[in-house]
């Protein structure tokens, strides 16, 4: 099996369970007071949808491993993938209406989060490239 495909599957499976966990935590923090009340009110459909969201977003991080792509291109692709997934799953669950205040709030938050991720990755890779260039210069000087 291709190394990239294997990594995508591993990321997707772990993302599925992470999505379920995050969905449960959000529901517990915003929903009923106790865990027993939560289990009485939770729908396994919502847990599954949270898992699907986690799966798509985690498996989608594979775009950062495509060496031909820039960090900005990979980040934009991952953003579109996750935002599309978020909107479709929110719409399917019935809590997100396109064009609503919640939709625009979530969109702005997502754009800000992705800009921060891109900036951190850009600065990290810039530092790595600078160190590699220094090492090459030292190696040539010897």
C-alpha contacts under 8 A as a table, 3 or more apart, distances in Angstrom:
res1	aa1	res2	aa2	distance
1	X	5	X	6.94
1	X	6	X	6.58
2	X	5	X	5.27
2	X	6	X	6.22
3	X	6	X	5.12
3	X	7	X	6.17
4	X	7	X	5.11
4	X	8	X	6.13
4	X	62	X	7.53
5	X	8	X	5.00
5	X	9	X	6.23
6	X	9	X	5.21
6	X	10	X	6.27
7	X	10	X	5.13
7	X	11	X	6.05
7	X	62	X	7.71
8	X	11	X	5.12
8	X	12	X	5.91
8	X	59	X	5.02
8	X	60	X	7.66
8	X	62	X	6.26
9	X	12	X	4.99
9	X	13	X	6.12
9	X	59	X	6.91
10	X	13	X	5.33
10	X	14	X	6.21
10	X	59	X	7.91
11	X	14	X	5.24
11	X	15	X	5.85
11	X	55	X	7.32
11	X	58	X	5.49
11	X	59	X	5.04
12	X	15	X	4.93
12	X	16	X	6.07
12	X	54	X	7.47
12	X	55	X	4.31
12	X	56	X	6.53
12	X	57	X	7.91
12	X	58	X	5.59
12	X	59	X	4.42
13	X	16	X	5.09
13	X	17	X	6.67
13	X	55	X	6.24
14	X	17	X	5.39
14	X	18	X	6.11
14	X	55	X	7.19
14	X	58	X	7.69
15	X	18	X	4.85
15	X	19	X	5.83
15	X	51	X	6.99
15	X	53	X	8.00
15	X	54	X	4.43
15	X	55	X	4.30
15	X	56	X	7.44
15	X	57	X	7.17
15	X	58	X	5.05
15	X	59	X	7.14
16	X	19	X	5.13
16	X	20	X	6.40
16	X	50	X	7.50
16	X	51	X	4.02
16	X	52	X	5.76
16	X	53	X	7.21
16	X	54	X	4.86
16	X	55	X	4.28
16	X	56	X	7.99
17	X	20	X	5.08
17	X	21	X	6.21
17	X	51	X	5.87
17	X	54	X	7.34
17	X	55	X	7.89
18	X	21	X	5.00
18	X	22	X	6.08
18	X	51	X	6.96
18	X	54	X	6.16
19	X	22	X	5.14
19	X	23	X	5.99
19	X	50	X	4.86
19	X	51	X	4.29
19	X	52	X	7.08
19	X	53	X	6.25
19	X	54	X	4.09
19	X	55	X	7.06
20	X	23	X	5.09
20	X	24	X	6.12
20	X	47	X	5.31
20	X	48	X	6.83
20	X	49	X	7.99
20	X	50	X	5.13
20	X	51	X	4.65
20	X	54	X	7.51
21	X	24	X	5.10
21	X	25	X	6.21
22	X	25	X	5.07
22	X	26	X	6.13
22	X	50	X	7.60
23	X	26	X	5.19
23	X	27	X	6.08
23	X	46	X	7.92
23	X	47	X	6.49
23	X	50	X	5.57
23	X	51	X	8.00
24	X	27	X	5.07
24	X	28	X	5.99
24	X	47	X	7.20
25	X	28	X	5.03
25	X	29	X	6.06
26	X	29	X	5.17
26	X	30	X	6.05
26	X	31	X	7.96
27	X	30	X	5.23
27	X	31	X	5.15
27	X	32	X	7.94
27	X	38	X	7.66
28	X	31	X	5.23
28	X	32	X	6.50
28	X	33	X	7.14
28	X	34	X	7.65
28	X	35	X	7.18
28	X	38	X	6.52
29	X	32	X	7.91
29	X	33	X	7.96
31	X	38	X	7.15
32	X	35	X	7.82
32	X	37	X	5.87
32	X	38	X	5.70
33	X	37	X	6.81
33	X	38	X	7.43
34	X	37	X	5.26
34	X	38	X	6.22
35	X	38	X	4.84
35	X	39	X	6.22
36	X	39	X	5.16
36	X	40	X	6.32
37	X	40	X	5.08
37	X	41	X	6.31
38	X	41	X	5.22
38	X	42	X	5.83
39	X	42	X	5.32
42	X	46	X	7.37
42	X	47	X	7.92
43	X	46	X	5.41
43	X	47	X	6.75
44	X	47	X	4.93
44	X	48	X	6.04
45	X	48	X	5.04
45	X	49	X	6.12
46	X	49	X	5.01
46	X	50	X	6.14
46	X	93	X	7.36
47	X	50	X	5.08
47	X	51	X	6.21
48	X	51	X	4.93
48	X	52	X	6.21
49	X	52	X	4.98
49	X	53	X	6.22
49	X	89	X	6.77
50	X	53	X	5.10
50	X	54	X	6.26
51	X	54	X	5.07
51	X	55	X	6.02
52	X	55	X	4.94
52	X	56	X	6.15
53	X	56	X	5.36
53	X	57	X	6.18
53	X	82	X	7.75
53	X	85	X	6.43
53	X	86	X	6.80
53	X	89	X	7.49
54	X	57	X	5.24
54	X	58	X	5.91
55	X	58	X	5.36
55	X	59	X	5.81
56	X	59	X	5.26
56	X	60	X	5.73
56	X	81	X	7.80
56	X	82	X	7.12
56	X	85	X	7.44
57	X	60	X	5.01
57	X	61	X	6.64
57	X	78	X	7.50
57	X	81	X	7.32
57	X	82	X	5.51
58	X	61	X	5.42
58	X	62	X	7.91
59	X	62	X	6.02
60	X	63	X	6.15
60	X	78	X	6.08
60	X	81	X	7.24
60	X	82	X	7.93
61	X	64	X	5.79
61	X	65	X	7.78
61	X	78	X	6.63
62	X	65	X	5.34
62	X	66	X	7.26
63	X	66	X	5.47
63	X	74	X	5.49
63	X	77	X	7.51
63	X	78	X	7.01
64	X	67	X	7.55
64	X	69	X	7.68
64	X	71	X	7.07
64	X	74	X	5.51
64	X	75	X	7.51
66	X	69	X	5.76
67	X	70	X	7.67
69	X	73	X	6.01
69	X	74	X	6.17
70	X	73	X	5.08
70	X	74	X	6.18
71	X	74	X	5.18
71	X	75	X	5.95
71	X	118	X	6.98
71	X	121	X	7.41
71	X	122	X	6.94
72	X	75	X	5.10
72	X	76	X	5.99
72	X	118	X	6.68
73	X	76	X	5.13
73	X	77	X	6.09
74	X	77	X	5.11
74	X	78	X	6.09
75	X	78	X	5.13
75	X	79	X	5.98
75	X	114	X	7.08
75	X	118	X	6.41
76	X	79	X	4.95
76	X	80	X	6.20
77	X	80	X	5.24
77	X	81	X	6.19
78	X	81	X	5.03
78	X	82	X	6.06
79	X	82	X	5.26
79	X	83	X	5.84
79	X	110	X	7.91
79	X	111	X	7.95
79	X	114	X	6.85
80	X	83	X	5.18
80	X	84	X	5.86
81	X	84	X	5.34
81	X	85	X	6.16
82	X	85	X	5.00
82	X	86	X	5.94
83	X	86	X	4.96
83	X	87	X	6.06
83	X	107	X	7.72
83	X	110	X	7.61
84	X	87	X	5.23
84	X	88	X	6.06
85	X	88	X	5.27
85	X	89	X	5.95
86	X	89	X	5.35
86	X	90	X	5.88
87	X	90	X	5.10
87	X	91	X	5.99
87	X	96	X	7.02
87	X	98	X	7.80
88	X	91	X	5.08
88	X	92	X	6.08
89	X	92	X	4.96
89	X	93	X	6.11
90	X	93	X	5.15
90	X	94	X	6.17
90	X	95	X	5.73
90	X	96	X	4.91
90	X	97	X	7.94
91	X	94	X	4.93
91	X	95	X	6.24
91	X	96	X	4.97
91	X	97	X	6.23
91	X	98	X	7.87
93	X	96	X	7.69
94	X	97	X	7.52
96	X	100	X	7.59
96	X	102	X	7.02
96	X	103	X	6.44
97	X	100	X	5.56
97	X	102	X	7.81
97	X	103	X	6.62
98	X	103	X	5.96
99	X	103	X	5.89
99	X	104	X	6.64
100	X	103	X	5.10
100	X	104	X	6.47
101	X	104	X	5.24
101	X	105	X	6.03
102	X	105	X	5.01
102	X	106	X	6.00
103	X	106	X	5.28
103	X	107	X	6.09
104	X	107	X	4.93
104	X	108	X	6.12
105	X	108	X	5.28
105	X	109	X	6.21
106	X	109	X	5.04
106	X	110	X	6.01
107	X	110	X	5.07
107	X	111	X	6.15
108	X	111	X	5.13
108	X	112	X	6.20
109	X	112	X	5.18
109	X	113	X	6.10
110	X	113	X	5.05
110	X	114	X	6.10
111	X	114	X	5.19
111	X	115	X	6.10
112	X	115	X	5.08
112	X	116	X	6.24
113	X	116	X	5.17
113	X	117	X	6.23
114	X	117	X	4.92
114	X	118	X	5.98
115	X	118	X	5.04
115	X	119	X	6.05
116	X	119	X	5.07
116	X	120	X	6.13
117	X	120	X	5.22
117	X	121	X	6.13
118	X	121	X	5.15
118	X	122	X	5.92
119	X	122	X	5.02
119	X	123	X	6.11
120	X	123	X	5.26
120	X	124	X	6.05
121	X	124	X	5.01
121	X	125	X	6.05
122	X	125	X	5.33
122	X	126	X	5.96
123	X	126	X	5.01
123	X	127	X	6.15
124	X	127	X	5.26
124	X	128	X	6.34
125	X	128	X	4.88
125	X	129	X	6.04
126	X	129	X	5.15
126	X	130	X	6.10
127	X	130	X	5.04
127	X	131	X	6.21
128	X	131	X	5.13
128	X	132	X	6.19
129	X	132	X	5.00
129	X	133	X	6.12
130	X	133	X	5.10
130	X	134	X	6.23
131	X	134	X	5.05
131	X	135	X	6.16
132	X	135	X	5.03
132	X	136	X	6.12
133	X	136	X	5.03
133	X	137	X	6.11
134	X	137	X	5.05
134	X	138	X	6.18
135	X	138	X	5.10
135	X	139	X	6.07
136	X	139	X	4.98
136	X	140	X	6.14
137	X	140	X	5.20
137	X	141	X	6.19
138	X	141	X	5.02
138	X	142	X	6.49
139	X	142	X	5.49
